[in-house]
Amino acid sequence: MSKLKVGLLGRVVIAIILGIVLGLVFPDWLSRVFLTFNGIFGNFLNFVVPLIILGLIAPGIGDLGKNAGKLLLITSLLAYGFTTFTGLFAYFSGVALLPTVLGSNEASTVGEAVKELQPYFTLEMLPVFGVMTALILAFMLGLGISFAGGTVLKRGLDEFKGIIMLVINRVIIPLLPLYIFGIFLSLTVAGQVASVLSVFIKIVVLVFILTVILLLLQFIVAGAIAKKNPFTSLKTMMTAYLTALGTQSSAATIPVTHQQALKIGIDKDIAGFVIPLGATIHLSGSMLKITLTAMAVMMMSGTMVGPDVFIGFILVLGITMVAAPGVPGGAIMAAVGVLTSVLGFNEEAIGLMIALYIGMDSFGTAANVTGDGAIAMIVDRIYQKKSQIESE
């Protein structure tokens, strides 16, 4: 008899429910045990995030260098453009809609604790270097490998990436439900959980609506450039969308995304290059979720920053999420460092972000892979025009 395997989303939902229920009945001394774990795990996340950025981005850029050329440059710029446009779209939509959606009664709910418990002890874990240092170092090493062909260094970085992936898959991801359990246990004890859950539900609905609008915009633009019917193209790509909803992985959906791209009429060589690359570097759906949820969490805590800071956050985040690991929740793990360094998120805010992000992980992944079809349409059109000019 096969064992029933509960996915990460299921474990997170169970952790949230248990955190709320047990937070009502646990004695303070027992609750503090889980808060102690959360303090240690939160410090470990702060320590490992710069290493995650270095370990994922540097080899990722090095790998892209193998296919260096105009096609890579065009696809990368389009993917980054799509991703950052989505961040700006989400930001200005959030500015317009979130105050109404959240309501004045639900603002500043994080931090107004009825009772606040403290962990028994904490373990300080200072990062080896800062987030921005890790990002700059990753790009320097990755680009250096691409142009100089450092095979020894590339092997070393690939092995380091393997270690980082083991840490993510064997330590961070398995312990995330327990960490989220502690977050919601603490919120329940503090009397804040009802407001937080109300906000979560509203954000999920808003993200879904904005995702639909985003995909329509992407395919209308791509259709205008490629001279294809955008609605027919989007309908064709919905098979990839539905597949990604189930797999929660852009990488696992590549065969289906590639197949549907061919049905749109994209050249097989273009599709064969753009679709796998897009699964790594195009993260519009993830950007939409992270931007909106970050704004919601900041509004809840009463610490909203100005548009200049948030736009800077979006531009950096678009780069940081490149080569995010192909596991559920990978993009948010790559984004933790930018959330803390640019927006000043604390441990509790990061916990809420992770919980809400994973709860919507399927929507973001599905938007990512569907948008890959729009990018492929534009690249295909560019190369069709180039071929026509060269043949004349």
C-alpha positions as a printed Julia matrix, in Angstrom:
392×3 Matrix{Float64}:
  0.0    0.0     0.0
  1.57   3.3    -1.08
  2.01   6.07    1.43
  0.05   9.29    0.98
  2.6   12.04    0.3
  1.64  15.5     1.47
  3.23  18.28   -0.58
  4.76  21.47    0.78
  1.55  23.44    0.32
 -0.42  20.8     2.26
  2.15  20.82    5.07
  2.04  24.61    5.25
 -1.76  24.61    5.47
 -1.63  21.99    8.24
  1.02  24.03   10.07
 -1.15  27.16    9.9
 -4.23  25.32   11.2
 -2.28  23.64   14.01
 -0.59  26.92   14.93
 -3.97  28.62   15.31
 -5.66  25.75   17.19
 -2.79  24.91   19.53
 -2.05  28.58   20.14
 -5.4   28.74   21.93
 -4.6   25.88   24.33
 -0.81  25.67   24.73
  0.58  26.97   28.04
  3.05  29.82   27.72
  6.07  27.68   28.62
  5.35  25.27   25.74
  4.69  28.06   23.25
  8.07  29.54   24.12
  9.74  26.27   23.05
  8.52  26.79   19.48
  9.36  30.5    19.6
 12.9   29.5    20.56
 13.09  27.26   17.49
 11.76  30.11   15.34
 14.42  32.46   16.67
 17.21  29.99   15.85
 15.77  29.11   12.43
 15.25  32.79   11.59
 18.89  33.55   12.42
 19.96  30.57   10.3
 17.97  31.97    7.36
 19.75  35.32    7.76
 23.07  33.49    7.73
 22.38  31.29    4.71
 20.57  33.78    2.43
 23.74  35.48    1.07
 25.18  32.01    0.43
 22.0   31.03   -1.43
 22.3   34.11   -3.64
 25.95  33.37   -4.43
 25.41  29.63   -4.87
 22.47  29.96   -7.25
 23.12  33.09   -9.28
 26.85  32.72  -10.05
 26.55  29.21  -11.62
 23.3   30.26  -13.31
 24.99  33.14  -15.11
 27.93  30.88  -15.91
 25.57  28.38  -17.52
 23.95  31.09  -19.63
 27.38  31.96  -20.95
 27.53  28.65  -22.78
 24.82  29.95  -25.09
 26.16  33.47  -25.31
 24.92  35.43  -28.28
 22.24  37.82  -29.48
 19.48  35.28  -28.86
 20.5   34.98  -25.21
 20.74  38.75  -24.81
 17.33  39.4   -26.39
 15.6   36.67  -24.39
 17.22  37.76  -21.13
 16.29  41.41  -21.64
 12.7   40.47  -22.5
 12.44  38.2   -19.44
 13.82  40.91  -17.16
 11.58  43.5   -18.8
  8.49  41.33  -18.34
  9.43  40.6   -14.72
 10.16  44.19  -13.7
  7.1   45.5   -15.57
  5.05  43.03  -13.54
  6.59  44.35  -10.32
  5.67  47.92  -11.26
  2.19  46.8   -12.35
  1.74  45.04   -8.99
  3.09  48.01   -7.04
  0.84  50.65   -8.59
 -2.13  48.26   -8.46
 -1.37  47.72   -4.78
 -1.15  51.46   -4.12
 -4.56  51.92   -5.75
 -6.33  48.85   -4.37
 -4.74  47.62   -1.15
 -5.94  50.43    1.15
 -9.51  49.66    0.08
 -9.06  45.86    0.03
 -7.4   45.7     3.44
 -9.5   48.39    5.08
 -8.41  50.8     7.77
 -9.37  48.38   10.55
 -6.85  45.81    9.34
 -3.9   48.17    8.96
 -1.16  47.99   11.59
 -2.34  44.61   12.89
  1.15  43.16   13.13
  2.83  44.5    16.22
 -0.28  45.28   18.31
  0.09  42.22   20.51
 -2.28  41.39   23.37
  0.43  39.16   24.84
  3.95  38.78   23.49
  6.11  35.8    24.45
  9.89  35.65   24.2
 12.11  32.67   23.26
 14.13  30.99   25.99
 17.39  31.85   24.2
 18.77  32.76   20.78
 21.89  31.78   18.83
 23.56  34.59   16.95
 24.59  33.65   13.39
 26.24  36.52   11.58
 26.23  36.23    7.75
 29.62  35.78    6.1
 28.84  38.85    3.96
 25.85  41.04    3.16
 23.16  40.46    0.57
 24.35  43.13   -1.86
 27.93  41.89   -1.52
 26.7   38.38   -2.39
 24.78  39.69   -5.4
 27.71  41.67   -6.79
 30.12  38.79   -6.16
 27.75  36.35   -7.87
 27.52  38.51  -10.99
 31.26  39.13  -11.06
 32.05  35.41  -10.82
 29.27  34.35  -13.2
 30.18  36.86  -15.9
 33.85  36.1   -15.4
 33.24  32.41  -16.01
 31.12  33.22  -19.08
 33.81  35.34  -20.74
 37.03  33.84  -19.39
 35.91  30.2   -19.38
 37.1   29.36  -15.88
 36.38  25.63  -15.9
 37.94  24.9   -12.48
 36.07  27.76  -10.81
 32.89  26.74  -12.64
 33.15  23.19  -11.27
 33.73  24.6    -7.8
 30.68  26.86   -8.04
 28.58  23.99   -9.4
 29.58  21.88   -6.39
 28.82  24.8    -4.09
 25.41  25.13   -5.76
 24.84  21.43   -5.07
 25.55  22.03   -1.38
 23.2   25.01   -1.3
 20.46  22.97   -3.0
 20.93  20.25   -0.38
 20.56  22.86    2.38
 17.38  24.17    0.73
 15.86  20.75   -0.02
 16.96  18.86    3.1
 16.97  21.57    5.78
 15.08  24.76    4.92
 12.09  23.38    2.98
 11.41  20.49    5.45
 11.61  22.85    8.44
  9.53  25.65    6.9
  6.18  24.17    8.06
  7.47  24.04   11.66
  8.71  27.62   11.32
  5.34  28.76    9.96
  3.61  26.8    12.74
  5.6   28.87   15.24
  4.7   32.11   13.45
  0.96  31.4    13.62
  1.23  30.06   17.16
  2.79  33.39   18.14
  0.12  35.37   16.24
 -2.63  33.4    17.97
 -1.14  33.98   21.42
 -0.8   37.68   20.57
 -4.44  37.88   19.41
 -3.52  38.91   15.84
 -4.31  35.78   13.83
 -7.89  36.68   12.8
 -6.77  39.93   11.17
 -3.82  38.23    9.44
 -5.98  35.43    7.98
 -8.52  37.97    6.74
 -5.75  39.81    4.93
 -4.39  36.54    3.48
 -7.72  35.62    1.91
 -8.13  39.04    0.34
 -4.57  39.02   -1.04
 -5.07  35.58   -2.64
 -8.18  36.83   -4.46
 -6.45  40.05   -5.54
 -3.37  38.18   -6.81
 -5.55  35.85   -8.9
 -7.43  38.78  -10.49
 -4.23  40.69  -11.26
 -2.64  37.52  -12.69
 -5.46  37.24  -15.23
 -5.05  40.9   -16.2
 -1.26  40.48  -16.42
 -1.44  37.49  -18.78
 -3.91  39.34  -21.0
 -1.55  42.34  -21.16
  1.47  40.15  -21.93
 -0.24  38.33  -24.78
 -1.85  41.47  -26.22
  1.61  43.07  -26.44
  3.22  39.87  -27.78
  0.37  39.36  -30.25
  0.7   42.92  -31.56
  4.45  42.47  -32.1
  4.24  38.92  -33.49
  1.07  39.63  -35.5
 -0.76  36.71  -33.92
 -4.18  36.55  -32.28
 -3.37  37.13  -28.56
 -6.49  35.43  -27.26
 -5.99  32.3   -29.37
 -2.34  32.17  -28.3
 -3.23  32.57  -24.62
 -5.9   29.89  -24.93
 -3.33  27.51  -26.44
 -0.87  28.22  -23.58
 -3.53  27.46  -20.93
 -2.54  23.77  -21.11
  0.87  24.77  -19.75
 -0.85  26.99  -17.15
 -2.97  24.11  -15.84
  0.02  21.74  -15.84
  2.06  24.21  -13.77
 -0.81  24.53  -11.29
 -0.35  20.85  -10.52
  3.44  20.54  -10.67
  4.29  23.88   -8.95
  7.53  23.78  -10.98
  8.49  25.73  -14.1
 11.2   23.18  -14.87
  8.82  20.21  -14.67
  6.39  21.97  -17.03
  9.01  22.69  -19.77
  7.92  19.81  -22.07
  4.29  20.96  -22.03
  5.21  24.64  -22.4
  7.45  23.77  -25.37
  4.7   21.7   -27.0
  2.14  24.49  -26.68
  4.61  27.07  -27.98
  5.0   25.01  -31.14
  1.2   24.94  -31.51
  1.17  28.75  -31.47
  3.42  28.59  -34.52
  6.79  29.42  -32.95
  9.86  28.09  -34.75
 11.07  24.87  -33.12
 14.64  26.14  -32.68
 13.43  29.37  -31.05
 11.03  27.46  -28.8
 13.74  24.96  -27.91
 15.98  27.77  -26.69
 13.54  30.32  -25.22
 11.22  28.01  -23.25
 13.89  26.25  -21.11
 15.71  29.54  -20.57
 12.46  31.31  -19.66
 11.75  28.64  -17.04
 14.91  29.84  -15.28
 14.98  33.6   -15.75
 11.36  34.72  -16.32
  9.45  35.11  -13.04
  6.57  37.53  -13.65
  4.11  35.49  -11.58
  6.53  35.25   -8.68
  7.27  38.99   -8.87
  3.54  39.78   -8.76
  3.03  37.69   -5.62
  6.11  38.93   -3.78
  5.44  42.6    -4.54
  1.79  42.52   -3.47
  2.35  40.41   -0.37
  5.31  42.57    0.68
  3.12  45.67    0.38
  0.33  44.0     2.36
  2.67  42.89    5.15
  4.19  46.38    5.35
  0.75  48.0     5.49
 -0.25  45.6     8.25
  2.8   46.6    10.28
  2.5   50.3     9.46
  5.96  50.54    7.89
  5.23  51.34    4.23
  8.15  52.87    2.31
  8.13  55.41   -0.5
  7.86  54.55   -4.23
 11.57  55.23   -4.83
 12.58  52.52   -2.34
  9.99  50.05   -3.59
 10.86  50.54   -7.26
 14.51  49.97   -6.36
 13.42  46.81   -4.54
 11.63  45.58   -7.7
 14.63  46.24   -9.96
 17.0   44.37   -7.62
 14.51  41.55   -7.01
 14.18  40.94  -10.75
 17.9   40.18  -10.85
 18.05  38.26   -7.58
 15.39  35.74   -8.58
 17.36  34.7   -11.7
 18.16  30.98  -11.45
 15.91  30.58   -8.39
 15.88  26.87   -7.5
 13.31  24.71   -9.26
 11.53  23.75   -6.05
  8.21  25.02   -4.65
  8.9   28.31   -2.9
 12.32  28.74   -4.53
 11.76  32.35   -5.63
 10.78  33.54   -2.15
 13.9   31.94   -0.67
 16.03  33.85   -3.17
 14.07  37.04   -2.35
 14.44  36.9     1.45
 17.74  38.77    1.36
 16.31  41.68   -0.65
 13.24  41.85    1.59
 15.45  42.23    4.66
 18.16  44.48    3.2
 15.99  46.85    1.11
 12.59  46.81    2.83
 13.82  46.07    6.36
 11.65  42.98    6.95
 12.08  41.32   10.35
 11.73  37.62   11.2
  7.96  37.77   11.74
  7.35  39.62    8.46
  9.52  37.12    6.56
  7.56  34.24    8.1
  4.27  35.75    6.97
  5.67  36.36    3.48
  6.85  32.75    3.14
  3.52  31.34    4.37
  1.42  33.44    2.0
  3.79  32.96   -0.94
  3.78  29.17   -0.65
  0.01  29.24   -0.29
 -0.16  30.85   -3.76
  2.86  29.1    -5.28
  0.88  27.35   -8.01
 -0.59  30.62   -9.32
  2.83  32.25   -9.64
  4.45  29.28  -11.35
  1.56  28.98  -13.79
  1.84  32.67  -14.69
  5.61  32.31  -15.16
  5.39  29.46  -17.68
  2.42  30.92  -19.55
  4.29  34.2   -19.97
  7.22  32.24  -21.44
  4.97  31.68  -24.47
  4.52  35.44  -24.91
  8.29  35.99  -24.76
  8.84  33.22  -27.31
  6.32  34.89  -29.65
  8.29  38.16  -29.56
 11.69  36.49  -30.01
 10.3   34.42  -32.9
  9.02  37.57  -34.61
 12.37  39.35  -34.17
 14.22  36.46  -35.8
 11.66  36.16  -38.6
 12.25  39.82  -39.49
 16.01  39.31  -39.25
 15.81  36.33  -41.63
 13.72  38.33  -44.09
 16.24  41.2   -44.09
 19.18  38.82  -44.57
 17.43  37.02  -47.46
 16.72  40.24  -49.36
